[in-house]
Amino acid sequence: MNEELSFLPDEILRGEEESEEGVLVKNIPMTSLSMITSQGEQILTDIWRDEFSMTDGLPVLFYNTDKQQLIVDDGNHRIFQKWLKGENYFDAYVYSGAWHDMLRHVYDGEEKFDWDEEYRK
């Protein structure tokens, strides 16, 4: 198991929670999210252009049990807005499975967004 994701409930890690309603998980570290660098930078660019989230509520995440990656299904802008305000953790609903037809994990050889503090300035 990926130690960085040990905060996830066992039913998520085992892939037993496949409904998109998910399980409420609190205090998720921003750094546990998997996305390619260009995706993270595009979200930051949107926010810097004052294109903020138009939705409320908690984000929804998908845990890919095969790749052991936590992927944002809904709420990228909400998560990044919190992070830019200095927060390092957030609450979200998380569901899991071995594959998702709409979400993509970070492939081997791709540069993963690293949550560098320089972005916060």
C-alpha positions as CSV (number, residue, x, y, z in Angstrom):
1,M,0.0,0.0,0.0
2,N,1.1,3.6,-0.7
3,E,1.9,5.0,2.7
4,E,1.0,8.5,1.5
5,L,-2.6,7.4,1.3
6,S,-2.8,5.6,4.6
7,F,-5.4,8.1,5.8
8,L,-8.0,6.6,3.4
9,P,-10.5,4.2,5.0
10,D,-9.9,0.5,4.4
11,E,-13.1,0.2,2.2
12,I,-11.7,2.8,-0.1
13,L,-8.2,1.2,-0.3
14,R,-9.8,-2.2,-1.0
15,G,-12.1,-0.7,-3.7
16,E,-15.3,-1.7,-1.9
17,E,-16.8,1.8,-2.2
18,E,-17.7,2.2,-5.9
19,S,-20.7,4.4,-5.6
20,E,-20.0,8.0,-6.7
21,E,-21.5,9.2,-3.4
22,G,-18.4,8.0,-1.7
23,V,-17.3,8.1,1.9
24,L,-16.6,11.4,3.7
25,V,-12.9,11.7,4.4
26,K,-11.6,14.6,6.4
27,N,-8.2,16.2,6.4
28,I,-7.0,15.0,3.0
29,P,-3.5,16.4,2.3
30,M,-3.4,18.4,-0.9
31,T,-0.1,16.6,-1.7
32,S,-1.8,13.2,-1.9
33,L,-3.6,14.1,-5.1
34,S,-2.4,12.8,-8.4
35,M,-2.5,15.0,-11.5
36,I,-0.1,15.9,-14.2
37,T,1.8,19.2,-13.9
38,S,0.1,20.8,-16.9
39,Q,-3.4,20.1,-15.3
40,G,-2.4,21.7,-12.0
41,E,-0.8,24.7,-13.7
42,Q,-4.0,25.2,-15.9
43,I,-6.2,25.3,-12.8
44,L,-3.8,27.8,-11.2
45,T,-3.9,29.9,-14.4
46,D,-7.7,29.9,-14.3
47,I,-7.7,31.1,-10.7
48,W,-5.1,33.8,-11.3
49,R,-7.4,35.0,-14.1
50,D,-10.2,35.3,-11.5
51,E,-12.0,32.2,-12.9
52,F,-13.0,30.8,-9.6
53,S,-15.2,27.8,-8.9
54,M,-18.9,28.3,-9.6
55,T,-20.0,25.4,-7.4
56,D,-20.3,24.8,-3.7
57,G,-20.0,21.6,-1.6
58,L,-17.3,19.2,-0.9
59,P,-15.0,17.9,-3.7
60,V,-15.4,14.4,-4.9
61,L,-12.3,12.2,-5.4
62,F,-11.7,8.8,-7.0
63,Y,-9.1,6.4,-5.6
64,N,-7.7,4.2,-8.4
65,T,-7.0,0.9,-6.6
66,D,-4.8,-0.4,-9.4
67,K,-2.5,2.6,-9.7
68,Q,-2.9,3.7,-6.0
69,Q,-3.6,7.2,-7.0
70,L,-6.1,9.7,-5.7
71,I,-7.7,11.7,-8.5
72,V,-10.1,14.7,-8.4
73,D,-13.5,13.9,-9.9
74,D,-15.1,17.2,-9.1
75,G,-13.7,20.2,-7.3
76,N,-10.2,21.0,-8.7
77,H,-10.8,24.8,-8.4
78,R,-12.3,24.6,-4.9
79,I,-9.2,22.6,-3.7
80,F,-6.7,24.9,-5.3
81,Q,-8.5,28.0,-4.0
82,K,-8.1,26.6,-0.5
83,W,-4.5,25.8,-1.1
84,L,-3.7,29.2,-2.4
85,K,-5.2,30.7,0.8
86,G,-2.6,28.7,2.8
87,E,-4.6,25.5,3.6
88,N,-2.9,22.2,3.2
89,Y,-5.8,19.8,3.9
90,F,-9.4,19.5,2.8
91,D,-12.5,17.3,3.3
92,A,-14.0,15.4,0.4
93,Y,-16.2,12.4,-0.6
94,V,-14.1,9.6,-1.9
95,Y,-15.1,6.5,-3.9
96,S,-12.8,3.9,-5.5
97,G,-12.4,1.2,-8.1
98,A,-9.9,-0.3,-10.4
99,W,-10.8,1.8,-13.4
100,H,-12.7,5.0,-14.3
101,D,-13.9,5.8,-17.8
102,M,-13.6,9.6,-17.4
103,L,-10.7,10.1,-15.1
104,R,-7.1,9.5,-15.8
105,H,-4.2,8.7,-13.5
106,V,-0.6,9.9,-13.9
107,Y,1.2,7.5,-16.1
108,D,4.8,6.4,-15.5
109,G,7.1,8.9,-17.1
110,E,4.7,11.8,-16.7
111,E,5.5,14.7,-14.5
112,K,3.2,14.8,-11.5
113,F,2.1,18.2,-10.1
114,D,4.3,18.7,-7.0
115,W,2.4,21.4,-5.0
116,D,5.6,23.6,-4.9
117,E,5.3,26.6,-2.5
118,E,6.4,28.9,-5.3
119,Y,2.9,28.5,-6.9
120,R,1.4,30.1,-3.8
121,K,3.1,33.4,-4.3
